[in-house]
Amino acid sequence: EDLVCFRDIRPDAPHHYLVVPVEHMRNCKTLKTEHIPIVKRMMEVGKAVLQRNNFSDLNDIRMGFHWPPFCSISHLHLHVLAPASQLGFLSRLLYRINSYWFIT
């Protein structure tokens, strides 16, 4: 009831979902310590959606947030991508772990 999950309209992996809190949260830069439980739930929902869509190798996933100003919208959304091993060259750059523009 407090999170929504849907497929990305421009997927960069066979499974590319966005987990979004219903309550408006601007972006990952605005997160505080009290937001840890909702971020953990966002990750749990992302994993559950992958499993419901017949993807079970949770060691081959990538989850994270684009760091401002590299956000396409001004509402927090967690990218859930799988299998990470099948990301193309540009997608590997765009979703590079703990880069200047994408944090996991």
GICOR-V336483 format. One record per run of one state. SS is the DSSP state (alpha for helix, beta for strand, coil for the rest). FROM is the first residue (numbers start at 1). LEN is the number of residues. If there is no record, write none. Layout:
BEGIN
SS&FROM&LEN ; SS&FROM&LEN
END
This chain:
BEGIN
coil&1&2 ; beta&3&5 ; coil&8&7 ; beta&15&7 ; coil&22&6 ; alpha&28&3 ; coil&31&2 ; alpha&33&20 ; coil&53&8 ; beta&61&6 ; coil&67&11 ; beta&78&5 ; coil&83&1 ; alpha&84&3 ; coil&87&2 ; alpha&89&6 ; coil&95&7 ; beta&102&2 ; coil&104&1
END
